[in-house]
Amino acid sequence: MRIATLLFILVFTSSFVAGPPIVDKKIIKDDLPFLVEFYKTRHKNPEISLQEKGTSKALATELRKVGFTVTENFGGYGIVGVFKNGNGPTILYRTDMDALPMYEKTDLAYQSQLKATLNGEEVGTMHSCGHDIHMTTWLGTARAMVAMKDKWKGTLLLIGQPAEEIGAGAKMMLEAGLYQKFGVPNYGLGLHSSPTLPAGKVGIGKGFVMASSQSVDINVYGVGSHGASPHMSIDPIVLSSMLVMELQTIVSRNVKPTESAVVTVGTIRGGTVGNIIPDMVTLKLTVRSFKEEVLEVVNKRIKEIARGVGIAAGLPEDKMPEVIIREAGPANFNNPAMTSRVIQSATSAIGKENVIDEEPVMLSEDFSYYGQTEHKVPTVFYWLGTVPDARMKKGDLPGLHSPFYYPQPEISLETGVTVTSQALMDLFNTKM
């Protein structure tokens, strides 16, 4: 009896001491000079949505160098890298690739000077949402996982996704047959640069972490006339002003107080000069929520309020405001069990003090599509701290999509590669 008990204790203790495989931080540290240089090159050469040809080629080339089988031009300029390493789960890890059509104002030595053509107009280009950090972390993780392939078994499915900024890329790749051609993954992982977390930390939340995003256009019709004869018009600018104010009551008076929603009118376009009352104004809205039933309430009220304003103005039926509601991208939901595992991984990799319990935000990300197919793949999407220490101390925190946003590359990349590699390794070695 004593011998059996002793053997059990020895086996248990041995298993506990050995623990799960730990990432080799020296491999990651030694790779940083290459990664930082790759990051700066990508930062200097941003390509906007649906124009990511050079970016995807650069990523595909680097993946092939370390042994991935790579498919290019999949769903636009999307790329799929596959590394088979024996029997085990398949894990999808995705990066986005596109930049934004805006001029950079950071004054960095590697600031973007590139311009692009969008809708027939010349625009600046900038990685002001951190996609250059995403790509480089993704590549660094690929290189680290290959270097540590003796510590895990399974298939690493790396997705280089175009057109995230316009909410189209994930859907494009799925509709091109991503899961049919490459298999349905057991887990999906992604990350996003944080403009508020210091470099060296990560933020991970459970459940809903990002909202769904929906675009709504409202065409407000009227009767035009001379600006000096408003009595001969039904002024769509006045109606639009009333409509904007009434829309603000939806969240405060129609959405349950314990639920979350956002209704923002981002654009009003109508008229040409001050002395002409136009006959049409267009409003463009973004609508955000976590739950489909909340979104349905908001959409219903938008239609009712628009029609009510038209009736109050005396518009005939054929001139009632036209509400155009586009399909909403789903909210990002972090699978609780998988999230617990990723939190454990991050804690073991960088310490508990550097893993923040992040609250949900009303921003959106089309990474959500990968977990919202009929396969219901468990996914986790986490925040990677990027704020340089000096900016953190000054409280100088430009938001994402700001021309002044930039990350601290070295610490951000080292943290991102370390945490993501550890999470992948643990998922490959854990039965959930």
Number of C-alpha atoms within 10 A of each C-alpha: 6 7 8 9 9 11 12 12 12 12 11 12 12 11 11 10 9 10 9 16 14 18 23 15 14 8 15 23 15 10 15 18 12 11 22 20 13 19 24 18 16 25 24 19 21 29 27 27 23 20 19 20 18 14 22 23 16 12 22 22 12 14 22 14 10 15 15 22 15 18 13 17 14 20 23 19 24 27 21 24 23 20 22 16 15 11 11 17 18 24 22 24 24 23 25 29 33 32 29 23 22 19 20 23 14 15 9 11 8 14 19 23 14 16 18 16 13 12 6 7 7 11 17 19 26 32 31 26 24 25 26 30 33 26 25 25 27 27 23 26 25 26 23 21 26 17 14 17 16 10 16 21 17 19 20 24 25 25 24 29 28 34 26 22 20 14 20 17 27 26 21 19 24 17 13 14 14 19 15 10 9 13 11 18 22 18 22 26 24 20 25 22 26 22 24 19 21 23 27 22 25 30 22 23 23 21 15 19 23 25 26 24 24 21 16 20 17 22 21 26 24 26 16 19 18 14 16 11 12 14 10 13 16 21 23 27 22 14 20 26 11 14 23 19 11 15 18 14 14 20 19 12 9 12 17 12 10 5 11 17 21 18 21 15 18 9 11 15 13 17 15 9 9 10 12 15 26 23 19 20 21 20 19 16 20 16 21 27 27 24 16 13 9 18 22 12 15 23 17 11 19 21 16 13 19 24 21 15 19 24 15 9 16 13 17 10 10 8 18 20 27 16 19 12 16 11 9 18 22 24 26 27 23 25 20 16 14 20 21 16 17 24 23 17 24 26 18 16 21 17 12 13 9 19 22 17 12 15 13 17 13 19 14 22 22 23 29 25 19 27 22 17 11 7 12 14 19 20 27 30 26 23 23 29 28 31 28 23 13 11 14 16 11 8 10 14 18 16 15 17 18 18 19 17 22 27 23 18 23 19 19 25 31 22 25 31 27 26 25 27 28 27 25 23 23 21 23 22 17 12 7 7
